[in-house]
Amino acid sequence: MKICVIGLGYIGLPTAAMFAKNTNNFILGIDINKNVVDTINKGKIHIVEPGLEEIVKEVILNNKLKASMEIEEADVFIICVPTPFDNEQLKPITDYIKSAVSEIAKVIKKNDLVILESTSPIGTTEKISKWIQELRPDLVCPHTNENSDVYIAHCPERVIPGYVLKEIINNDRIIGGLTNKSTDKTIELYKQLVKGECIPTNAKTAEMSKLVENASRDVQIAFANELSMICDDFGINIWELISLANKHPRVNILNPGCGVGGHCIAVDPWFIVNAAPLKSKLIKTARDINNYKTDYVIEQIIQQANKLNTKQITCLGLAFKPDIDDLRESPAVKIVEKLFSLGYELKAVEPNIEKLPEKLQDKCQLIKIDELDDTFKVILVAHKEFRLIKNKLKSNCLSYCSI
């Protein structure tokens, strides 16, 4: 078969590469960024993910994968585009998904399968069917008829940065079709790749499952973050407290941090809150706590800087979690931006990136670990590089993560 993967980012590129390497299908990857397309076609990658570049190089050389800016006819279309979030109106934006569907509608034919992997608001998979029906009235779509001409399903990605290649293969997958035939055809496809179980359900339940998984993590992290702030008031070491509490056989408290980032846990719970605002009080409270933790950390940093009588601060870590290069929704980035706006002179150590994103380039100086000096330091992300030098960081240093 020919599989078209639309969106070659943190999910789309690994998905395309693993299908190309581990199945007998030809994969066409689509992206609107010419630099991304050119980079991939050279056998290189534009993101950081262990082991990915070697696989991309292999499948490009073997003509199993090609990147393009132009969509073509295919048997399967997998949508892996971002779902941005409007922070002011607190609602998800599905424009990229709709744009991808508009391109698919130009080339889709009978018996083709469309799979949405992008994290989406409840009901988006059905909207895809309706959008295709509007653009291609010659086709019977599955939201109207079990015996449709095309098949549409949701299969949410469930991977973690740094372990994507392993988890694409080994994780169970939730498969929610708009019809039973859509579900069956999607399971048949993923069983070519996935060693984990492919679990059938309906589209809305599949959409909700991804949102619930991340909202659950967000609530658990909020508990840890709230505890950390309470412990500060009482002079209790939060790391020791959690270690002791977790010795209970049915307790597993997570580690606190300087907030919650990434395009999943920091965003997906709002999809539920937006859809059911009166009945998602705990989920919303957890979001508020985790957002406030970032503001709290900023206040703590300022207080310590005032005690030290310094305007110079070095921030260790910019990514939203340890040992990755992903800065999306990163609380560490928000901390840097706020401190800069208050007049602090900032340096940053982020071992997983070569240069600062454009929005930070005039706000701080990116330095290497071996360039650290006696400047007041704040550890924001528990990168492995920082754990290796933790004994050298104890003086003149605040830490908001466990290293």
N, C-alpha and C positions, 0 to 999 in steps of 0.2 A: 504494500500500500504506500501511498504518498501521504505523509502527515505534515500539515502546515502549523507551525507553532508561532503564534502572533504575540510579540513582545519578548525581547531577548535580554531581560534583566536578571535579577537575582534568582528568579524561579524559572523563567522561560528558557534561558540558555542552558542551565543544567538539565532541564527536562528534554530539550531538543537533543543535547549531546548524549544523554543516557539512552534515549530511544534509538538514536543513530548507532550507538555502540553495541547495544544489547538485543536489538531486534533486526529483522530482515527488511525493515521499511526504509524508504528514503525520506529524509527530513528537510523541509524547507523552512528556514527561520525568517520571520518578518520583523523588521524594526524600522521606525521612522527616522532614526538617527544614522546618518550616512557613516559617521566615524565608527559606530558600533558595528555596522554591516561590514565595512572594510577591514576592521580589526579581526573579526571572526573569520572572514574569508582568507586571512593570512595565517590562520591557525593559532591566533592569539586571543586573549580575553581582556575585557575592560573592567572586570570586577575581581574581587579576591575570593577565591574558594579553593581550598586545598584539593589538588588532583585534577581540577577541571581543565586547566590549560593543556595538559598532556592528552586528555580525551578529545578535546576540541581539535587539536592538531591532528590526531589520528584519524578522526572521522572526516575532517576536511580533505586530508590527503587521499583517503579511500573513497572520496566522492559519495559519502553517506549523508553528509550535511552540507547545505549551502545557505548562506544568508543573503537576503534581498530586501529591497524597499518596496517591491511590487508583489502583490498577492497573485497566486496562480491557482488553477484548479487543483483540487486534492480530494482524497477520500475522507480525511479527518482534519478538522480544524480545532486546535487547542488554544484557547484565549488565556494569555498570561500577562495581561496589561495591568498597570497600577489602578487602584481605586482611591483617588485622592480624598481628603477629608477637609471640609470647610470648618475651620476652627471657630469662626465667628457664629455661624448658624448651627454648629454642632451636627452636621449631617454629611453623609457620604455623597460623593459625586461619581456618577457612573458614565460620564461623557466618554472616557477612553474605551470602555466596553462597548458602548453604542457605536463609536467610530469604527472599532474592529468589526462589529457585526455588519456595518454598512459595507465594508470591504469584502467580507465573506459573502454577502448577498449578491455581489457582482459575479461570483464564480461558482456558487453552490449549485449542486445538481441532485437529482434523485438518489436516495440511499446514502447520502453523505451524513457524517456525524459531526456535530459541533459540541465541544466540551468546554465548559467554563471552569478554569482553575482559580481565577482571581477571586480573592475574598470579596464577598458581595452582600449587599442588603438582602433581606428575605424577599423573595419574589423576582429577583433579577433574572434567573434562568427562564422563567415564564415570559418576562419582558423580551428576552432575546428571541423567543419563538414569535412573539407578536411583531417585533421589529422586522424580522425576516419575512413574515407574512405580508406586512405592508409593502416591503420593497420587492417581493417576489410572489405576487398573487397567483402565479402559475403553479406554486408548490403548496401541498397540504402540510401544515406544520403541526407538531405534536400537542400544542395547547388546545387544539380543537378536535383531534381525532387520534385514537390509538393506532390506527392504520395510516400513519403519516408518510409523506414522501421523504422527509428528512428526520434525523434523530438528534435530540438535544438533551444534555445532562450536565450536572454540576459535580465536579470531583475536586474538592478543596485541597490545595497543597498543605502539607503538614510537616514541613521540614524546618530545621534550625540552621542558621548560617554557621559555617565551619564543618558541618556534618551532612550537607545537602546530598552529596552523591551516595552516601551510605543509606540515608533515610529515604531517598526516592525509591530505592530498591526494597528496603526491609520494612518500612512502615506500612501498617494497614491503611487502606484507602476507603473512604466513604464515597459511594457512587449513588447519586440521586438523579434519576432520569425523569423527564416529564411524562414518559410512558414506560411500561414494562420493557418494551422493545428497546427503547433508548437506554435504559439501565443495562440490559443484557449486552447490547453492542459495546457499551463503554467498558463493562467488566471484561469482555472478551479482549478488548484492546489492551487494557492495563495488565492483564494476566500475562501478556507477552514480556512484560518488564518487571512487575512487582512480585516479590517473594512473600510479602505480607498478604493478609487476607483482604479481598475486595468485598466490601460489605454493602449489600443493596439497601436502598431506602428511596424515599421520594425527594424531589428537588428541594423543597422548602426545608425539610429536615436536614438535608446535607448542608444547605446554606447556614442554617442555625447552628449546626454542630461545630463549624469552624469558629463562629462568633462566641459560642459558649466555652469552647476550649480556652480561648484567649482571655475571655472575661473571668473565667475561673482562676487563671494564673494572676490576673490583675488584682483580684480580691485577696489572694494569698499574699502577694507582694505588699499590698496596702496594709495588711495586718502587721507585717514585719517593719514597714516604714513607720507606721504609727507607734509601734513599740519602741523603735529607736529614738523617736523624739521624746517619748515619755521617760525613757531611761536617761536621756540627757538631763532632764529636770532633777532626777534623783541621784545622779552621779553613778549610775550602774553601767558596767561594761556590757553593751548589747551583744557582742560576739560571745562572751562567756555565758550570758543569760540564755541565748539561743542554744548553745552547745549543751547546757544543762537540761533545758526543757526538752530537747530532742532525744534525750536518753529515755524518755517515756516511750513505751512501745507503740503508742498510737498518736504520737505528736511528731510533726515534721514541719517546723517553721522555716521558711525560706530566709535567705540573707537580705537585709535591707540594702538600699543603694541611694543614689542621689536623685532618684525619680525612676520613671519607666519610659523607655524609648522604643524605637523600631516602628515598622509600618504595620505591626500586628497588635501586640498587647496594648500599646498606647493609643490605638485607633479603634480596633474592632469593637470593644465594649460600647463605644458611642453609637454603633450601628443599632444595637439593641435598645439603648436609651432613646434614640431618635424614633424607633419604631413603636416603643411601648413606654413612654415617659412616666406614666403614673404607676407602673408596676415594676419598675427597674430601680428601686431606691437604693438597694445595696450596691448594685453595679455602678450607679452614678456616684455614690459616696466613695467607693474605692478609687474611681477615676479622680475625684476631687482630692483625695488624700495623696495619691501618687503625684499629682500635679503640684500640690502644695509642698511636698517634700523637696522639690527643686528650689522653690522660693525659700524654704527653711534653710537649706544648705547655703544659699547665697547670703542669707542673714548671718549664719555662723562664720562664713569666710570673712565677711566684712568686719565682724566683731574681732576676730583673731588678727586681721590685718591692722586694725586700729590699735590693738594691744602692742603689736610689733612696730607700730608707727611706720608702716611701709605702704607704698602704692604699687609695689612690684609683686606679682604673683605668677607662679608657674603651675599650670594645670596639667596633671598627668592623666591622659586618656580623653579622647573626644568621641569615640564610637559609642553606640547605644548599649553595647555589651562587650564582654571580654573577647579578645583575640579575633576580631573581625574588623573590616574596613568600613562598615556601614554606619553612616552618620545620620540616617533618617530619624527624625523626631528625637534625636539624642538629647537627654537632659544636660549632659556635659556641654554640648554646644550652646544650649540656652543659657547656661551659667556663664560661659565665656562672653556671650553677647551682652548679658546684663552687666557683668563686671566692667566691660569696656565702656558701656554707656554711662557708668558711674565714675569714669576717669582713671581706672586702674591700668597699669602697664602690664601686658600679659604675654607670657610665653606658653607654648603648649608642646607636650610630647605625645605623639600618636604614632607608634611604631608601625602601624598597618597602612599608612598612607604616605605618598611621596610629596604631595603638596596639599595645602589647605583648600577647601572649597571656596568659591569666589566670595561668598558672604562673610567669610572669616579673614580674608587676606589682609584687610586693613585694620583688623581688630587684635590680632596677636601674631607672634612670631613662632613658626614651627621649628623646633630644635630636636636634636638627637639626644638619646639618653646620656651619652658620654659628654654632653655639653651642659648637664645639670650643674648648677652652682649653689650658693648659699641662699638664694632667693626663697622666700616663703613658698612652700609647695603644698598643693592640694591633690590628693589621689582620688580621682573620680571614677575610674574604670579599672578593674582588676586584671589588666593584661598580664600575660605570663612573664613578660620582660620586667614588669615592676615587682613581681613576686621574687624574681631572682636577685633583686637588689634591695629588698625590703628592709634589711638591717641598716642600710646606709640612709634610709629615708625617715628614720624615726625622729630625728631632730628637726625642729622648725617645719613640721609637716602635719597636716590634717588628713585623715583618711575617711572616706565615705563608702568604702567597699572592703570586703574581706580579702586581704592578700597574705 
